[in-house]
């Protein structure tokens, strides 16, 4: 029988979907293979009462973010997404030079940097001190800290009430989403717009994106579950759409106070009954285990044939994928990445060394596992431009597929 626990959104019983065993923190990046690493249970659960998907066990946020090295990647796809979202806010939220735009979980400030010409005032808040310092150094006004009732009150006192609040890919990182949304309602202007963007549970389930599961992602939102959280705190969902970033993301738009839903809201809710069904979630778990098995066999087979395989993309998804597939540095010695702070460190658990893209290209691997598969086209183009004309590529999601030669 699956172990049962409590849904953190509605308090009903939740049931295990996929137990991935004990895993290290995906964004920890030890400095050596001998550095001690803590591991924690990684178990995905579902709640039949409210449609919530969550991790059974949550790690203390101070532990999660103490040595946090995730930096928003430079990507044409993300730049295009920022521009699209800003156009939406101008058209639907009336974003203008009279507007105050607040971003929660703003990281190094890439979205706010793109929005600065269209909003009168911008402000970011993020808990990672090194990240917020980098944002301030580039001229993006940013507060260091967690967004909660206290920081909301501080923002209201010092900056006023935001007209638009954007929370991109951070609500899933919060163990108590009710506290976060309550704080947003506390500070936002009457009738203001809250935009919540997260990896979409529907895309994850339908695409078997098992590598979206790691300790920072405490929730996997659908409109079904997210709408219930927002409604409890006097936000009305007025629109929703999908964005093709981070493997498929949901953008939920809610207005503070009472407002009518747009036509896409009902359409989304109808479709979500299919992937939230218990039998569909069990199929997701079976498919995830099959991918892990096939990936290990593919990489091990290449290694047995004397072919050198590198990974490409030292993301949190990479950590989950390698560890769940039981792939270590003995099979894949190096992972190429463009983030300077990660180069010279090691992937958590697997011990795969992170090296620069240029060094990886110069070593001429026979194959590259696209662990940042959501940027596959960009990565393959970089590798080809870097001289890897005969290298093949392994795409792990939604099924293991080798191509390129």
C-alpha positions in Angstrom: 0.0 0.0 0.0 1.3 3.5 -0.8 2.2 5.6 2.2 -0.3 8.3 2.9 0.4 11.8 4.3 -1.2 15.2 4.3 -1.8 17.6 1.4 -0.2 21.0 2.3 -2.8 22.8 0.2 -6.1 21.5 1.5 -5.3 19.2 4.5 -6.8 16.0 2.8 -4.9 12.7 2.5 -2.2 12.5 -0.2 -0.8 9.3 -1.7 2.6 8.4 -3.1 2.9 8.5 -6.9 6.7 8.0 -7.3 9.4 7.3 -4.7 12.8 8.2 -6.2 14.7 7.2 -3.1 17.3 9.4 -1.3 18.8 12.2 -3.3 21.3 15.0 -2.6 20.3 18.6 -3.0 20.3 19.2 -6.8 21.8 22.7 -6.7 24.5 22.0 -4.0 27.5 21.4 -6.4 30.2 20.1 -4.0 33.8 21.3 -4.6 35.2 17.7 -4.7 34.0 14.2 -5.0 35.1 13.5 -1.4 33.0 16.3 0.1 30.3 14.8 2.4 26.8 15.1 1.0 23.5 14.8 2.8 20.7 13.0 1.1 17.0 13.3 1.6 13.9 11.3 0.6 12.4 12.5 -2.8 8.8 11.3 -3.0 6.1 12.7 -5.3 2.5 12.6 -3.9 -0.9 13.4 -5.2 -4.1 14.7 -3.5 -7.4 13.5 -5.0 -9.3 16.2 -3.2 -7.7 19.3 -4.7 -5.5 18.0 -7.5 -2.3 18.9 -5.7 1.0 17.3 -6.6 3.7 17.8 -3.9 6.8 16.4 -2.4 6.1 14.4 0.7 9.1 15.8 2.6 10.3 19.4 2.5 13.8 20.6 3.3 14.4 23.6 5.5 14.7 26.6 3.1 17.9 27.8 4.9 19.5 24.5 4.1 18.2 24.6 0.5 19.5 28.0 -0.3 22.6 28.3 1.9 24.9 27.4 -1.0 22.5 28.1 -3.8 24.2 28.3 -7.2 21.3 28.5 -9.6 21.6 31.5 -11.9 19.0 32.3 -14.6 20.7 31.0 -17.8 21.4 33.3 -20.7 19.0 31.9 -23.4 17.4 33.3 -26.5 14.2 31.3 -25.5 14.1 33.0 -22.1 14.7 36.4 -23.7 11.8 35.8 -26.1 9.6 34.7 -23.2 10.4 37.8 -21.1 9.5 40.0 -24.1 6.2 38.1 -24.7 5.2 38.3 -21.0 5.9 42.0 -20.9 3.8 42.6 -24.0 1.0 40.7 -22.3 1.3 42.8 -19.2 1.2 46.0 -21.3 -1.9 44.8 -23.1 -3.8 43.1 -20.3 -2.6 44.7 -17.1 -2.0 48.2 -18.5 1.7 48.1 -17.5 3.1 51.6 -18.0 5.5 54.2 -16.7 2.9 54.8 -14.0 3.1 51.2 -12.8 5.1 49.7 -9.9 6.2 46.1 -10.8 7.4 43.7 -8.0 9.0 40.4 -8.8 9.2 37.7 -6.1 12.1 35.4 -6.5 13.8 37.7 -9.0 17.2 35.9 -9.0 19.8 38.1 -10.9 17.0 40.3 -12.2 16.8 39.3 -15.9 13.1 39.8 -16.2 13.1 43.1 -14.3 16.0 44.3 -16.5 13.8 43.5 -19.6 10.8 45.3 -18.0 12.6 48.4 -16.8 11.8 50.5 -19.9 8.1 49.7 -19.6 7.4 50.1 -15.8 7.8 53.3 -13.8 9.4 51.4 -10.8 10.7 47.9 -10.5 11.7 45.9 -7.4 12.9 42.4 -6.9 13.1 40.3 -3.8 15.1 37.0 -3.5 16.5 35.1 -0.5 20.0 34.3 -2.0 22.4 37.0 -0.9 25.0 36.3 -3.6 22.3 36.4 -6.3 20.7 39.6 -5.1 24.1 41.3 -4.9 24.7 40.4 -8.5 21.3 41.9 -9.4 22.1 45.2 -7.6 25.5 45.4 -9.3 23.8 45.4 -12.7 21.4 48.1 -11.5 18.3 46.1 -10.7 16.9 47.3 -7.3 16.6 44.1 -5.2 15.9 43.2 -1.6 17.5 40.2 0.0 15.1 38.1 2.0 12.1 35.7 1.8 8.8 37.1 0.7 6.4 37.0 3.6 4.1 39.2 5.7 7.0 41.1 7.2 8.7 41.8 3.9 5.4 42.7 2.3 4.8 45.3 5.0 8.3 46.6 4.5 7.7 47.0 0.7 4.4 48.7 1.3 6.0 51.2 3.7 9.1 52.0 1.7 7.9 51.6 -1.9 4.1 51.6 -1.9 1.6 49.1 -3.3 2.6 47.2 -6.5 0.2 47.3 -9.4 1.7 44.1 -10.8 3.4 41.3 -8.9 5.2 38.6 -10.9 6.2 35.3 -9.3 8.1 33.3 -11.8 9.3 29.7 -11.0 9.4 30.3 -7.2 6.0 29.4 -5.8 6.8 25.7 -6.2 9.9 26.4 -4.0 7.8 27.5 -1.0 6.6 25.0 1.5 3.8 27.3 2.7 2.2 28.7 -0.5 -0.8 30.1 1.5 1.6 32.3 3.4 3.2 33.6 0.2 -0.2 34.4 -1.5 -1.5 36.0 1.6 1.5 38.3 1.7 1.0 39.2 -2.0 -2.6 40.1 -1.2 -1.5 42.1 1.7 0.7 44.4 -0.4 -0.8 44.5 -3.9 -2.9 47.5 -5.0 -6.7 47.0 -5.1 -7.5 45.4 -8.5 -3.8 44.7 -9.1 -2.6 41.7 -11.1 -0.7 38.7 -9.8 1.1 36.6 -12.4 2.3 33.2 -11.2 4.5 31.1 -13.5 5.6 27.6 -12.7 6.5 24.4 -14.4 3.1 22.9 -15.4 2.1 19.6 -13.9 0.3 18.7 -17.1 3.4 19.0 -19.2 5.4 17.1 -16.6 3.0 14.2 -16.5 2.3 14.0 -20.3 5.9 14.4 -21.2 7.3 12.2 -18.4 9.5 15.0 -17.2 10.8 13.1 -14.2 13.8 15.5 -13.9 11.5 18.3 -12.8 11.3 16.5 -9.5 13.9 17.7 -7.0 13.8 19.1 -3.4 13.4 22.8 -4.4 10.2 21.9 -6.3 7.9 21.2 -3.4 4.8 21.6 -5.5 3.9 20.7 -9.1 1.0 23.1 -10.0 -2.0 22.7 -12.2 -4.6 25.4 -12.6 -6.9 23.1 -10.6 -4.7 23.3 -7.5 -3.3 26.8 -8.0 -6.7 28.3 -8.5 -7.9 27.0 -5.2 -4.9 28.5 -3.3 -5.5 31.9 -5.0 -9.3 31.9 -4.3 -8.7 31.4 -0.6 -6.8 34.7 -0.5 -9.2 36.8 -2.5 -7.6 36.5 -5.9 -9.7 35.7 -9.0 -8.1 33.8 -11.8 -8.8 35.8 -15.0 -6.5 34.1 -17.5 -4.1 31.2 -18.0 -1.8 30.1 -20.8 1.2 27.9 -21.4 4.8 29.2 -22.1 7.4 27.0 -23.8 10.1 27.6 -21.2 11.7 25.3 -18.6 10.1 22.2 -20.2 6.6 23.7 -20.3 5.2 26.3 -17.9 1.8 27.5 -16.8 1.3 31.3 -16.5 -1.7 32.0 -14.2 -3.0 35.5 -14.1 -5.1 36.6 -11.1 -6.7 39.8 -10.1 -6.9 41.0 -6.5 -10.6 41.0 -5.6 -13.6 39.8 -7.6 -13.3 39.4 -11.3 -14.7 37.1 -14.0 -12.6 34.3 -15.6 -11.6 34.5 -19.2 -12.5 31.7 -21.6 -9.2 29.8 -21.3 -9.7 29.2 -17.6 -12.6 26.8 -18.1 -10.9 25.0 -21.0 -7.8 24.4 -18.9 -9.8 23.0 -15.9 -11.7 20.6 -18.2 -8.5 19.1 -19.7 -6.8 18.7 -16.3 -9.1 16.0 -15.2 -7.3 13.6 -17.6 -3.7 13.9 -16.3 -4.7 14.2 -12.6 -6.6 10.9 -12.8 -4.9 8.2 -10.5 -4.3 5.8 -13.3 -2.5 8.5 -15.4 -0.3 9.3 -12.5 0.6 5.6 -12.1 1.5 5.5 -15.8 3.8 8.5 -15.3 5.6 6.7 -12.5 6.1 3.5 -14.6 7.3 5.6 -17.6 9.8 7.5 -15.4 11.3 4.3 -14.2 11.5 3.0 -17.8 13.4 6.2 -18.9 15.9 5.8 -16.0 16.5 2.2 -17.0 16.8 2.9 -20.7 19.1 5.9 -20.1 21.5 3.9 -18.0 21.6 1.1 -20.5 22.2 3.5 -23.4 25.1 5.4 -21.7 26.6 2.2 -20.3 26.4 0.6 -23.7 28.3 3.5 -25.3 31.0 3.3 -22.5 31.4 -0.4 -23.1 32.0 0.4 -26.8 34.8 2.8 -25.9 32.7 5.9 -26.7 33.2 8.9 -24.4 29.9 10.5 -23.2 29.7 13.9 -21.6 26.6 15.6 -20.2 25.5 19.1 -21.4 23.8 21.4 -18.9 24.6 21.3 -15.2 21.1 22.0 -14.1 19.1 20.7 -11.1 17.3 18.5 -13.7 20.7 17.0 -14.6 21.2 16.0 -11.0 17.9 14.3 -10.7 18.3 12.5 -14.0 21.8 11.2 -13.3 21.0 10.1 -9.8 17.7 8.4 -10.6 19.3 6.6 -13.6 22.3 5.6 -11.4 24.8 7.3 -13.8 28.0 8.4 -12.1 31.3 10.0 -13.1 32.5 6.5 -14.1 30.1 6.5 -17.0 30.0 10.3 -17.7 33.2 12.1 -16.4 32.2 15.7 -17.4 29.3 18.0 -17.8 29.6 21.1 -20.0 28.0 24.3 -18.7 28.1 28.0 -19.4 27.7 29.2 -15.7 31.1 30.3 -14.4 30.3 29.6 -10.7 29.5 26.0 -11.4 32.7 25.3 -13.5 35.2 23.3 -11.5 32.6 21.9 -9.1 30.8 18.6 -9.3 27.3 17.4 -9.8 25.7 16.4 -6.5 25.6 12.6 -6.0 27.0 11.5 -9.3 30.4 13.2 -8.9 30.4 14.4 -12.6 32.8 17.3 -13.0 31.4 20.5 -14.4 33.7 22.0 -17.1 33.2 25.0 -19.5 31.6 24.5 -22.8 34.9 25.4 -24.5 36.8 22.8 -22.6 34.1 20.2 -23.3 34.2 20.9 -27.0 38.0 20.7 -27.1 37.9 17.2 -25.5 35.7 16.1 -28.4 33.3 13.6 -26.8 31.7 11.0 -29.0 28.3 11.7 -27.5 26.6 14.3 -25.3 23.6 13.6 -23.0 21.4 16.7 -23.2 20.6 17.1 -19.5 19.3 20.6 -20.2 17.1 19.1 -22.9 14.6 22.0 -22.8 17.4 24.0 -24.5 18.3 21.2 -26.9 18.3 23.2 -30.1 20.5 25.9 -28.7 22.9 23.3 -27.1 23.3 21.3 -30.3 23.9 24.5 -32.3 26.6 25.5 -29.9 28.3 22.1 -30.0 28.3 22.0 -33.8 29.6 25.6 -33.9 32.3 24.5 -31.4 33.5 21.8 -33.8 31.7 18.7 -32.6 30.5 17.8 -36.1 30.6 14.0 -35.5 29.2 14.0 -31.9 25.9 12.3 -31.4 23.3 13.5 -28.8 21.2 11.7 -26.3 17.8 13.2 -25.7 16.4 11.7 -22.4 12.9 13.2 -22.3 10.1 12.2 -23.2 11.9 9.0 -24.2 15.6 8.1 -24.6 16.6 8.9 -28.2 20.0 9.1 -29.8 20.5 11.3 -32.9 22.9 13.5 -34.7 25.1 11.1 -36.7 
